[in-house]
């Protein structure tokens, strides 16, 4: 059936020069740099082609918009005063969750087939453009699987449900479900990133434990369980806390939903444990060492997410300038606009290339690849998220006043832009972690050097910048220089990744502006970019 056109003649004026909003897209077919980087990393193209078409469809776009408009609601009690401790979501949220899990967001990395983590990373990239809030519980579910290997019995019970590719939001115990999700609850008021300051107590109860305490931040409270940290007799310990018990609710009390800047479709919460039943994961006193595998895998997602947000914002900006005129010319034909957009696109291309490069390391089972994944994902998370904020802000400005109103997705992207820099370790925490990793794990430095040295000989400016970096920091730098050091190292690693898959115009532009520093303060303050090639990859 043909849809009637919206009325353009409003009596006082006729609506013109207003681009039609995009109501659907294909996240795979429309994104050449993604296809190049993902396939080079070993991702499964046929799988991603199907997922890109599904996730970008108009029905999914509408469901995601509904999930953001009708936000999660806390249901603490039923009308008789009995505790529920539940969250109600708009059906659109469940639709997005179902599609993401069915497409393999949490499962594809664990099915034993080649390219699982690379395919996962590409799915994260697509999902974060559709609806970032739904990505949180799916990322936690994906990342929990390796942590569960610390206990074979828990792994056998939970991992098949987490990696099932099925979505079941029903309120019932895990053994009655075919699919499950798993969240995380670590942060407490007094400690924040310093989880060793946690005060939640764990008391042995036969083969299990009972937890009492608070958690200032619980990632997704309607998950079927949570990995959490608590102080047991032997020290800080990791536990799995199931959400639902046989015929009862576990002692997990929701206190409030967080009123966050962004990520609003995700019901992040503050919780308390009231004698909650928990299963120990790993040895007593080894809590951080046990849960670090989950954190490590979530960092892969926080490294690819900024590339997704940059891509989404730049796609909106490019669509706008391609269909709007100003000063008697299309905006896309104006040289300054082309330079600004091309400059911004370099950050997107770099973030995408390096994240997919590292996803390939996650898929390999050798010591060098594991070491590269450990150090590389921290570097990429730090740099790409710092750049994401300015890229999305500039893309919003391209739309002028229209970009600042909620009729467009630009405010949502802007609110999301800082999140992944904060989540799973804010900037200072990540930079200090980089220093510790290089100091304690010589293989990490060796693996990174192999990447950096492998790119030598392709651009003399890169070679000079690498030599300058090593001369400036022949050893681990002092803490006060950690950010400078991390930015330099991450920029070099990103260049090496781009050299593998991106065309010469992109590599040259990145080296010119990010490595050789021939650029002013603001995006677009640069000369000599091959804007035709760069913007042709954004279209």
Secondary structure as GFF3:
##gff-version 3
##sequence-region A 1 539
A	DSSP	alpha_helix	32	40	.	.	.	ID=ss1
A	DSSP	alpha_helix	45	55	.	.	.	ID=ss2
A	DSSP	alpha_helix	58	69	.	.	.	ID=ss3
A	DSSP	beta_strand	73	77	.	.	.	ID=ss4
A	DSSP	beta_strand	83	88	.	.	.	ID=ss5
A	DSSP	alpha_helix	91	102	.	.	.	ID=ss6
A	DSSP	three_ten_helix	108	110	.	.	.	ID=ss7
A	DSSP	alpha_helix	116	130	.	.	.	ID=ss8
A	DSSP	alpha_helix	132	148	.	.	.	ID=ss9
A	DSSP	alpha_helix	152	162	.	.	.	ID=ss10
A	DSSP	three_ten_helix	174	176	.	.	.	ID=ss11
A	DSSP	beta_strand	182	187	.	.	.	ID=ss12
A	DSSP	three_ten_helix	195	197	.	.	.	ID=ss13
A	DSSP	beta_strand	201	205	.	.	.	ID=ss14
A	DSSP	beta_strand	208	218	.	.	.	ID=ss15
A	DSSP	beta_strand	225	232	.	.	.	ID=ss16
A	DSSP	beta_strand	235	242	.	.	.	ID=ss17
A	DSSP	beta_strand	244	245	.	.	.	ID=ss18
A	DSSP	beta_strand	248	249	.	.	.	ID=ss19
A	DSSP	beta_strand	252	257	.	.	.	ID=ss20
A	DSSP	beta_strand	269	281	.	.	.	ID=ss21
A	DSSP	alpha_helix	287	322	.	.	.	ID=ss22
A	DSSP	beta_strand	325	326	.	.	.	ID=ss23
A	DSSP	beta_strand	329	330	.	.	.	ID=ss24
A	DSSP	three_ten_helix	331	333	.	.	.	ID=ss25
A	DSSP	alpha_helix	335	363	.	.	.	ID=ss26
A	DSSP	alpha_helix	367	398	.	.	.	ID=ss27
A	DSSP	three_ten_helix	400	404	.	.	.	ID=ss28
A	DSSP	alpha_helix	410	417	.	.	.	ID=ss29
A	DSSP	alpha_helix	419	422	.	.	.	ID=ss30
A	DSSP	alpha_helix	427	440	.	.	.	ID=ss31
A	DSSP	alpha_helix	442	454	.	.	.	ID=ss32
A	DSSP	alpha_helix	460	472	.	.	.	ID=ss33
A	DSSP	three_ten_helix	479	481	.	.	.	ID=ss34
A	DSSP	alpha_helix	482	501	.	.	.	ID=ss35
A	DSSP	alpha_helix	504	510	.	.	.	ID=ss36
A	DSSP	pi_helix	511	515	.	.	.	ID=ss37
A	DSSP	alpha_helix	531	538	.	.	.	ID=ss38
###
